[in-house]
Structures are given as structure tokens and as C-alpha cells.
């Protein structure tokens, strides 16, 4: 769907559907008032009848409004005063839901006079556009009967002359982020018999072929063994699908500029291994690669925007299966860093592929390393599905990510990474155990990773609660945290 911004009076726009906001109590904003004046008070008379209360998300469709060049006018309630981000998204969803049911191929949104708390024009327009584009997402690759294609092909956002440049920039960024989110969702929603480590490697190669600034390296089992990535190899050794460490190098900045590194957990299916998970809901363990998918989605947005930045994307991809070759509880492996790990639970496998990948990331001398992983169920217990867990070893990096999450409405929450928690990982037989017991599971997982990131500025995003929606008709990957990560990189380009 095409999104445009332009400056025009709403009543003069030729469009299939003109969308106007109506505040609670039937109050008209400046744009709706302009249409009301052109229609000789038709809107005011209609609202006095009480057909639309103006609560956020309420809609009323009008046809052939006099004095207006639009074929139809959709009134959308915008509530009282300033909207919260959540209310703004609900308004976008309600608008899109009605527009998709109409026959018109285009629509024009006159929302420039709506106020959103804490947001200037750019942030307000970008959030609206991302919500509209994400709301169009469908995953029907494996359905015999596809949903009828929406007739809606173009949306135009009316803007004042002074706001036009900010609105156009917001739309450009929103469309790139939405593209990255859709790519992330597609990868996450694929079945595990299709999306395995080798498949993700092929996707990376395909990206490299279409973008000259992108260099792609694929490390197979032999390469990992030669490196000494014993923890990484231990996870995949029970599967018929071989593990892959995928490295994508984007050169958008100067050659001497140190890159930023994104590291994604890519467990394409997680049975738990010998420490087998319960069968109920295990199908959703195809989403255990959403960290890697979000890194690819973020890279997709960066490529679309041609950001002037250097970026290294590392995808730690394996399948965790039980078999006669699988790692056992009690096994001890030697990591790429030389530290030894006692594997007490084979279902704590994500940190094993990540620890070696974090060590590998050091060779690129990154300015910062961010790993993204569906790492712990404990994070869902702590934070639910609203925000991602965040930990790290550098206060400036943590604050930058928290700020980016606020700006993108893709929020994270910092958890403590204190030395006291490290003691839970003590092992009598190895340097470290891969689990720290039932208490503070998200934090001890972060503590584990921190031991492999001491030489870099590092942050860890636990997206176990935010990467996908469980159960029901809405089940599926969300595309998070692509907005947060892209916002972080956008801000680094300004620095």
C-alpha cells in the first residue's frame, strides 16, 4: 500500500473516502470544521443528532456530503484532548478496518490536527503509518483459499505546509520499518520444516545478491568446529538440520567507522532437547528464531533507507532436537571464549549459541553489541507481552535503547544485572552452569551472557513475551523489536 503526504484543504480533495476526526462531544477540529463550513453546516447538524459520540475508534460513514469532493466521508472518534499512543493505534485500527470493507481504492486522512501525548509531527505520523501498514499484514502462504485482496491501494495524509517535510520523512521511515516487520513476521510464521538454519542462510544469501553494500558469510559445522565454538555445536548436534552462523556485513558508513553489531538467536525449532518441553503448545517453538528474524527485518529496513552506518548482523541458527546424538544434561562443553559450561538443562540452549556468537562478534571491534533473543519464559512472567526485557553492561547503551523504545512505541524495561545473581551460575565441575535455578531466570540468563561480553559495550533484549502472540485466531509473529532496533540505528546516524 502506498502512503503519501500532501498539503490541501480536505473539502477540495478528490478521493474515494475522506477520513475526519471528531472529538468526544461532537467537537470539530480545524480540518473537520473546514469541511463543515463547505457543507453549510451538514456535519454539525448530523452530530447534534448524537449519531457519533466521538469516543476513540467509533466510526460513522457518510455518503455524498455536500460541498465536499470526496465520494464518501468517514468520521472517526478521537476522544477527549490528547491521545495516548495506545488510543492513537486504536484509532488507526478502527479507520483501517472500515476502509478495508469499502470499495474505494484510495483514502485521504485528515488527522493533522489530532494531538498525541509526547509526540511531535514526525513521531505521531510515523506511529500512525506503521500501525496502518502493519494492520494490512496477512500470512497465507500455506492456505489453499486466500482472502479477497483489499481494494485499498493508496492512503494520503493531509498535512499543513509547515508539517509536510516532517510528515514525508515519517512516512519514508514507517514504510521501511513496516517492510522489515513484515519480513520478520513472515520468517517467524513459517513452519519449522521449511524454516531451518540452512533456509535462513539462503535468505541471507538472497539479500546479499540484491544489495551491493551487503557481504554475507555462512559458517557451517566444519567452520564452527575449527573456530572452537563448542557451545554452539552442542545445541545442534541432536538434529538432522545442521547449525549455521550467518554473518551479514552492511557498509553504509565510511570504511574506518566501527560497526554496530546485532546478534539474533535463531533456534528454528526448540523441543528442549533431552530436557524435553511439554507437548502442549510446542508448535509455537518455531518462534524461537524470532531474534534472528528481527535482526534480518531490521537489516531490511536499514537497506531500504540506505542508512549511513556500518552494521554487522550475526544470526546464531540451530535446531534443538532430542536424539542419540543430542547433548545430555551434565555434559560439559568448551566455548569459543575458552570458558567451560556445564549443561544442566538442554532447554537453556539459546544462551549456548549466543555466547559463542557474542565472542565471535568481538573480532569486528563493534561500537556496541545488542543481542536479541526469545530467551526465557521467566521474562513473560515478569513483564508479560507488553515490553521486552533489557539488560546490559553499559549505562549509556541501555539508556539509548530505552529511549529508542519509547520513541518507537516498542518499549523495553531494564532488569538488574547485579553480581549477586552471578553466584547462581556456579558449577562444581565447570567454569559456569547454563542455568541458575528457578529464581530470577531472565536475569541469570543475562548474567550468563554477560560473561561473554566483557570486552564490548553490550545489551541483551529478551523478547520471549513480545516476539509473538500465543494461541487463538491472532496467533503469530509480531515483528517486534524491529521498530526499537531501527529507531536506535536511526539515532546513531544523527550522533
C-alpha positions in Angstrom: 0.0 0.0 0.0 1.3 3.4 -1.0 1.4 6.2 1.6 1.7 9.8 0.7 1.6 13.2 2.5 0.4 16.4 0.9 -0.9 19.8 1.7 -4.5 20.6 0.7 -7.9 21.7 2.2 -9.8 18.5 3.0 -13.0 19.5 1.2 -11.1 20.0 -2.1 -9.6 16.6 -2.2 -10.9 14.1 -4.8 -10.8 10.8 -3.1 -12.9 7.7 -2.6 -13.0 8.3 1.2 -12.1 11.3 3.2 -11.5 10.5 6.9 -12.1 13.2 9.5 -11.7 13.0 13.3 -14.4 14.1 15.6 -13.6 14.7 19.3 -15.8 13.5 22.1 -19.0 15.6 22.5 -19.1 16.1 18.7 -16.4 18.8 18.7 -14.9 19.6 15.3 -11.2 20.1 14.8 -9.9 22.6 12.3 -10.0 20.2 9.4 -13.5 18.9 10.1 -14.6 22.5 10.7 -13.4 23.4 7.2 -15.5 20.6 5.7 -18.4 21.6 7.9 -18.2 25.1 6.5 -18.0 23.9 2.9 -21.1 21.7 3.5 -23.1 24.6 5.0 -23.1 23.0 8.5 -24.2 19.5 7.4 -21.6 17.9 9.8 -22.7 20.0 12.8 -26.4 19.1 12.2 -25.6 15.4 11.9 -23.5 15.4 15.1 -26.2 17.2 17.1 -28.4 14.2 16.5 -26.0 12.1 18.6 -25.1 9.6 15.9 -21.4 9.7 16.8 -20.3 10.3 20.4 -16.6 10.8 19.4 -15.1 8.1 21.6 -11.8 6.8 20.3 -12.3 4.3 17.5 -16.0 5.0 16.9 -16.8 5.4 13.2 -19.7 6.8 11.1 -19.8 6.6 7.3 -21.5 9.4 5.2 -22.2 9.5 1.5 -22.4 12.4 -0.8 -21.7 15.2 1.7 -22.5 18.5 0.0 -19.6 20.8 -0.7 -17.1 18.0 -0.4 -15.3 16.4 -3.4 -14.9 13.1 -1.7 -17.2 10.2 -2.7 -17.8 9.4 1.0 -16.7 10.8 4.3 -15.7 8.6 7.3 -16.0 10.2 10.7 -13.7 8.7 13.3 -14.0 9.4 17.1 -10.8 10.8 18.6 -11.8 11.0 22.3 -11.1 13.9 24.7 -7.9 16.0 24.4 -4.6 14.4 23.7 -4.5 10.7 22.8 -2.1 8.2 24.2 -0.1 6.0 21.9 -2.4 3.1 22.5 -5.5 5.3 21.7 -3.8 6.5 18.6 -3.1 3.0 17.4 -6.8 2.0 18.2 -7.9 5.0 16.1 -5.7 3.8 13.2 -7.0 0.2 13.5 -10.6 1.3 13.5 -10.0 3.5 10.5 -8.3 0.8 8.6 -10.9 -1.8 9.5 -13.6 0.3 7.9 -11.6 1.4 4.9 -10.8 -2.2 4.1 -14.5 -3.0 3.9 -15.2 -0.2 1.4 -15.0 -0.3 -2.4 -12.6 2.6 -2.9 -9.0 2.1 -3.9 -7.8 5.2 -2.1 -8.5 7.3 1.0 -7.4 10.6 2.5 -6.8 11.0 6.2 -7.3 14.5 7.7 -5.7 13.8 11.1 -3.1 16.6 11.2 -5.0 18.4 14.0 -5.1 15.4 16.4 -2.7 15.7 19.4 -0.8 12.7 20.7 0.9 12.9 24.1 4.6 13.4 24.0 4.8 13.3 20.2 5.6 15.9 17.6 4.5 15.6 14.0 7.2 13.1 12.9 6.6 10.7 15.8 2.8 11.0 15.5 2.7 10.4 11.7 5.2 7.5 11.9 3.3 5.7 14.6 0.1 6.1 12.6 1.7 4.9 9.4 3.3 1.9 11.0 0.0 0.9 12.6 -1.8 1.2 9.3 0.8 -0.8 7.3 1.2 -3.5 10.0 -2.6 -3.8 10.1 -2.6 -4.9 6.5 -0.3 -7.9 7.2 -1.5 -11.4 6.1 0.3 -14.7 6.1 -1.5 -17.0 3.7 1.4 -18.8 2.0 0.1 -22.3 3.0 -3.6 -21.6 2.6 -5.4 -23.1 -0.4 -8.0 -20.3 -0.4 -6.7 -16.8 0.0 -8.6 -13.9 1.5 -10.0 -11.5 -1.1 -7.5 -8.8 -1.9 -8.2 -5.4 -0.4 -9.1 -2.8 -2.9 -7.4 -0.1 -0.8 -4.1 0.7 -2.6 -3.2 4.3 -1.5 -3.5 6.4 1.6 -2.8 10.1 1.6 -2.2 12.0 4.8 -3.2 15.7 4.7 -0.6 17.9 6.3 -0.2 21.6 6.9 2.6 23.2 4.9 4.8 23.6 7.9 4.4 20.0 8.8 4.8 18.5 5.3 8.5 17.7 5.4 8.3 16.0 8.8 5.3 14.0 7.6 7.1 12.9 4.5 10.2 11.8 6.4 8.0 9.9 8.9 6.2 8.1 6.1 9.5 7.1 4.5 10.8 5.7 7.8 7.5 4.0 8.6 7.3 2.2 5.3 10.9 0.8 5.7 10.1 -0.3 9.3 6.8 -1.9 8.2 8.7 -3.7 5.4 11.2 -5.1 8.0 8.4 -6.1 10.4 6.5 -7.9 7.6 9.7 -9.8 6.7 10.3 -10.7 10.3 6.7 -11.9 10.7 6.9 -14.0 7.5 10.1 -15.7 8.7 8.6 -16.3 12.2 5.3 -17.7 10.9 7.0 -20.2 8.5 6.7 -23.8 9.7 9.9 -25.4 11.0 10.0 -28.0 8.3 10.6 -25.0 5.9 12.4 -22.5 8.0 15.5 -24.3 9.3 19.1 -23.0 9.7 20.0 -23.7 6.0 16.9 -21.8 4.9 17.8 -18.7 6.9 21.3 -19.0 5.3 19.7 -19.0 1.8 17.6 -15.9 2.8 20.7 -14.1 3.8 22.5 -15.0 0.6 19.4 -13.7 -1.4 19.7 -10.4 0.4 23.4 -10.2 -0.4 22.7 -10.7 -4.1 20.3 -7.8 -4.3 22.3 -5.3 -2.2 25.8 -4.3 -3.2 26.6 -2.9 0.2 26.0 -6.2 1.8 28.5 -9.0 2.3 27.3 -12.4 3.5 29.3 -15.2 5.2 27.9 -18.6 6.2 29.8 -20.6 8.8 28.9 -24.3 8.7 29.6 -27.1 11.2 33.2 -27.5 10.0 33.8 -23.8 10.3 32.3 -23.7 13.8 34.4 -26.7 14.9 37.5 -25.1 13.5 36.7 -21.9 15.5 36.2 -23.9 18.7 32.5 -22.9 19.1 31.7 -25.9 21.3 28.6 -24.5 23.0 27.1 -23.6 19.6 27.8 -27.0 18.2 26.4 -28.8 21.3 22.9 -27.3 20.6 22.6 -28.5 17.1 24.2 -32.0 17.4 21.0 -33.8 18.0 19.3 -32.6 14.8 19.4 -33.7 11.2 19.4 -30.0 10.4 23.0 -28.6 10.6 23.6 -25.4 12.5 24.7 -22.2 10.8 26.4 -19.0 12.0 25.3 -16.3 9.5 27.2 -13.1 9.2 25.9 -10.1 7.2 28.1 -7.0 6.8 26.4 -3.8 5.8 28.8 -1.0 4.7 26.8 2.2 4.7 29.3 4.4 6.6 32.9 5.2 6.0 35.4 2.3 5.8 37.2 3.3 9.0 34.0 3.6 11.0 33.5 0.9 13.6 30.2 -1.1 13.1 27.3 -1.7 15.4 26.6 -5.4 15.9 23.2 -7.1 16.2 23.2 -10.7 17.3 20.0 -12.8 16.9 19.0 -16.1 18.5 17.9 -18.4 15.6 16.7 -21.6 17.2 14.4 -22.6 14.3 12.6 -25.2 16.5 13.1 -25.9 20.1 11.9 -29.2 21.6 14.0 -28.6 24.7 16.3 -31.4 23.6 16.8 -34.2 26.1 15.2 -31.8 28.7 12.0 -32.2 26.6 9.3 -29.5 26.8 5.7 -30.4 27.4 3.8 -31.2 24.2 1.0 -28.6 24.7 1.9 -25.5 22.7 5.2 -26.9 21.4 4.2 -25.8 17.9 4.9 -22.3 19.0 8.6 -23.2 19.4 9.0 -22.4 15.7 9.1 -18.8 17.0 12.3 -19.4 18.9 14.2 -17.9 15.9 12.4 -14.6 16.1 15.5 -12.9 17.5 17.4 -13.8 14.3 14.3 -12.9 12.2 14.1 -9.4 13.9 17.8 -8.8 13.1 17.1 -9.6 9.4 14.0 -7.4 9.5 16.0 -4.5 10.9 18.6 -5.0 8.3 15.9 -5.0 5.7 14.7 -1.6 7.0 18.3 -0.3 7.0 18.8 -1.4 3.4 15.6 0.3 2.4 16.6 3.6 4.0 20.3 3.2 2.9 21.3 4.4 6.4 24.9 5.9 6.6 26.1 3.4 9.2 28.1 0.2 9.3 26.3 -2.8 10.7 27.2 -6.4 11.4 24.3 -8.8 11.8 25.1 -12.3 13.3 22.4 -15.0 13.3 23.0 -17.9 15.6 20.9 -20.6 13.9 20.4 -24.2 15.1 17.6 -26.7 15.8 17.3 -28.2 19.2 16.2 -31.8 19.0 16.4 -35.0 21.1 18.2 -38.0 19.6 21.0 -40.4 20.3 23.4 -37.7 19.2 21.9 -34.9 21.4 23.6 -33.1 24.2 22.8 -34.6 27.7 22.2 -32.8 31.0 25.6 -33.0 32.7 27.7 -32.6 29.6 30.5 -30.0 29.7 31.4 -28.0 26.6 34.2 -25.6 25.9 33.0 -22.2 24.4 34.8 -20.1 21.8 36.0 -17.9 24.6 37.7 -20.8 26.3 35.3 -20.9 29.3 33.7 -24.2 30.1 30.0 -24.7 30.6 28.2 -27.5 32.4 24.9 -28.0 30.6 22.4 -28.8 33.4 19.3 -28.3 31.2 19.4 -28.7 27.4 16.3 -26.4 27.1 18.5 -23.5 28.1 20.1 -23.7 24.6 19.7 -20.2 23.3 22.4 -18.8 25.6 24.7 -21.5 24.3 24.5 -20.4 20.7 24.6 -16.8 21.7 27.6 -17.0 24.0 29.8 -18.2 21.2 28.3 -15.7 18.8 29.0 -12.8 21.2 32.6 -13.9 21.4 32.7 -14.0 17.6 31.3 -10.5 17.4 34.3 -9.1 19.2 36.5 -9.6 16.1 34.7 -6.8 14.3 35.5 -4.2 17.1 31.9 -3.0 17.3 30.9 0.2 18.9 28.1 -1.7 20.6 26.6 -5.2 20.6 22.9 -5.9 21.1 21.7 -9.5 21.2 18.0 -10.2 20.7 16.5 -13.5 21.8 13.3 -15.3 22.8 15.4 -16.4 25.8 13.3 -17.1 28.9 9.7 -17.9 29.8 10.5 -16.1 33.1 10.5 -12.8 31.1 6.9 -13.4 30.2 6.1 -14.0 33.9 7.9 -10.8 34.9 6.8 -8.4 32.1 4.0 -10.1 30.2 3.7 -9.4 26.5 3.8 -5.6 26.6 7.5 -4.8 27.0 10.8 -6.6 26.3 13.3 -7.3 29.0 16.6 -5.3 28.8 19.9 -5.8 30.5 23.5 -4.8 29.7 26.9 -3.7 30.9 26.9 -0.1 29.7 24.5 2.6 31.1 24.7 4.8 28.0 23.7 2.0 25.7 20.8 0.9 28.0 19.5 4.5 28.1 19.8 4.8 24.3 17.7 1.6 23.8 15.1 2.6 26.4 14.8 6.0 24.7 14.5 4.3 21.2 11.8 2.0 22.6 9.8 5.0 23.9 10.1 6.8 20.6 9.1 3.8 18.5 6.3 2.7 20.9 8.2 -0.7 21.1 9.2 -0.5 24.7 11.8 -2.3 26.8 12.2 -2.4 30.6 15.6 -2.6 32.4 16.2 -5.5 34.8 19.0 -5.5 37.3 22.2 -7.3 36.3 23.9 -7.5 39.7 26.9 -9.5 40.8 24.8 -11.3 43.4 22.9 -13.1 40.7 26.1 -14.4 39.1 26.6 -16.8 42.0 23.5 -18.8 41.0 25.5 -19.9 37.9 28.3 -21.5 39.9 29.2 -25.1 38.9 31.4 -27.5 40.9 32.7 -29.1 37.6 33.0 -26.2 35.1 33.5 -22.5 34.9 29.8 -21.9 34.7 26.5 -23.7 34.6 24.0 -22.9 31.9 21.1 -22.3 34.3 20.8 -20.6 37.7 17.8 -22.3 39.2 14.2 -21.3 39.4 14.7 -17.8 40.8 15.2 -14.7 38.5 15.5 -16.8 35.4 15.6 -13.9 33.0 18.3 -12.1 35.0 20.6 -15.2 35.4 20.3 -15.8 31.7 21.5 -12.3 31.2 24.3 -12.9 33.7 25.4 -15.9 31.7 25.6 -13.9 28.5 27.4 -11.1 30.3 30.4 -13.3 30.9 31.0 -13.5 27.1 30.6 -9.7 26.5 33.1 -8.2 28.9 35.2 -6.6 26.2 32.4 -4.8 24.4 29.5 -2.4 25.2 26.7 -4.9 25.3 22.9 -5.1 25.8 20.5 -8.0 25.8 16.9 -7.9 24.7 14.7 -10.8 25.9 11.7 -10.8 23.6 10.1 -14.0 24.7 6.9 -12.1 25.6 6.9 -9.7 22.7 8.0 -11.6 19.6 4.8 -13.5 19.0 1.1 -13.7 20.1 0.2 -17.1 21.5 -2.9 -19.1 20.8 -6.3 -18.2 19.2 -7.0 -16.7 15.8 -4.5 -13.9 16.3 -1.6 -16.2 16.9 1.6 -15.2 15.0 4.8 -13.3 15.0 4.6 -9.6 15.8 7.6 -8.2 14.1 9.0 -6.7 17.3 11.5 -5.4 18.2 12.2 -4.1 14.6 10.8 -0.6 15.4 13.0 -0.3 18.5 16.2 -1.5 16.8 15.6 0.6 13.7 15.0 3.7 15.8 18.2 3.0 17.7 20.2 2.9 14.5 18.4 6.0 13.1 19.5 7.9 16.2 23.1 6.6 15.8 23.1 8.2 12.3 22.3 11.5 13.9 25.0 11.3 16.5 
